């Protein structure tokens, strides 16, 4: 099986306050074929720093029902080491969702690049805050100072 570009994302919920607002937005991109969730793990750290890890099958019925349609084809590609890294970085009294997903929208483009003997040699996701800050600059200010808008 050939996958498109794969990415991971960790979303932290301070105070263990997950309310489900992300589910409709996530469902939209999954249903439209933009991404496919490959693996999904939930990590919870209590106020003492004790960590618990839950797969989709470990969730309470309501939460499992909400996420199940989004993660129909999940695998177990996330390793214990990946989960340990997440548990190390989240704050006490927080929860995190660790997603591994395939960019379905990019498969055709990736294949075209490979067929043209091209190779991606650099790339990075730019944080929203940096993009917002770059867009807030008036044209020419930063460039005149010898800088870049997003780096």
ABEGO torsion letter per residue (X at the ends): XBBBBBBBBBBBBBGGBBAGAAAAAAAAAAAAGABBBABBBBBBBBAAGBBBBBBAAABBAAAAAAAAAAAAABBBABBAAAAAAAAAABBBGBBBBBBBBBBAAAAAAAAAAAAAGBBBABEBBBBAAAAAAAAABBBGAAAAAGBBAAX
